[in-house]
Amino acid sequence: MKRQLNVTLCQTWDKKPLATVDGLAGMMELRPDDLRILARKFMIIADEADKQPMRRGYMRKWRVYTW
């Protein structure tokens, strides 16, 4: 079964990258391989958040990641 993470890429009040992740609520049973896949997805999300232009008037971006 494919799971998904709904991510909003935005910025903090002091214009630093921020990712809001929805889709991890509740208890999850994950095998080691699932944890590795999830870790790679989080690295992708972190890289995309870092690439966002932090400035006044920044527009949020929404992404969906399946794993």
Secondary structure, DSSP 4 states (H G I P E B T S, - for coil): ---EEEEEEEE-TTS-EEEEEES--S-----HHHHHHHHHHHHHHHHHHHHS---TTPPPEEEEEE-
